[in-house]
Amino acid sequence: MVATLAPEKVWTTEDLLAMPEDGIRRWIIRGRLFEQLPDETRSEEDMTIRNRFHSTAMVHISGELYIWWNTLTEPQGTLVCGEAGVSFPGATTTIGVDVAYVPRDVMLVQTEQSTVIHGVPTLIVEILSKSDRLEEVDQWLAAYRDAGVPLVWVVDTTDRTVTIYRQGEEPTMVNAKQELTGGDLLPGFCVPVAKLFG
């Protein structure tokens, strides 16, 4: 079963944060709650833990971004990872992301009580897992596009590729024989794609 819809109502970030930590991945897009539930092809292990390829890619991508981040002069943004919660303004959309770079101006409006980032990251990285379905990925990408996320990387650990989505442009893909760059949004960021997969 692909992501299932909860009964119709307008869901909020507060509703999402009040739900139990039960291993089910949930997100809100345009006020609708989606739940990623196990089915006959999706094992409980797929749902509650990440496989080592996903985890390795997350560490390497975060590490490369951290190296780049340390080269920046003030003001710097913030790097987050590990299903970090992001709530897009005015969109009633809250989703957990694998890795993100959040610009300083967005971080300045966060409060000490906020556990979810309210605003639009410059970069969101999604690392595909066996349990991810095409419909789910399409939902995330549509939410990022609607929110105006300037740069999204979708990392495929099986094919060892990164698909790059930039606002207003056609997606492009780089493979393990090429380099991944941040362009004008992450100036100076450049890494061989092969390094992201260990």
Summary of the structure (lengths in Angstrom):
residues: 198
radius of gyration: 16.5
end to end distance: 31.7
largest distance: 50.2
contacts: 565
relative contact order: 0.15
helix: 26%
strand: 31%
